[in-house]
Amino acid sequence: MSHELVILTITAASVGLIHTLIGPDHYLPFIVLAKARNWSVLRTGWITFLCGLGHVSSSVVLGLVGISFGLALANLELSESYRGQIAA
């Protein structure tokens, strides 16, 4: 693994950890549900993991949608500029 990728991975993990610890809305619902439904630690961990995976995956999908819209807009601007030059 390259040095830059290691730094990027450590930074992303650190930001994710801080993001989770600062926002009690990320872990408090799981604690309350686990207590109310008498879940085991293992079940609570799995459900929390799956929800976290869904949270990260949906963020990645939204980011990819934003990137694709940006690329489409850039291509549209390029074609429109050529069309304007031809019309002139």
Secondary structure, 3 states (H helix, E strand, C coil): CCHHHHHHHHHHHHHHHHHHHHCHHHCHHHHHHHHHCCCCHHHHHHHHHHHHHHHHHHHHHHHHHHHHHHHHHHHHHHHHHHHHHHHC
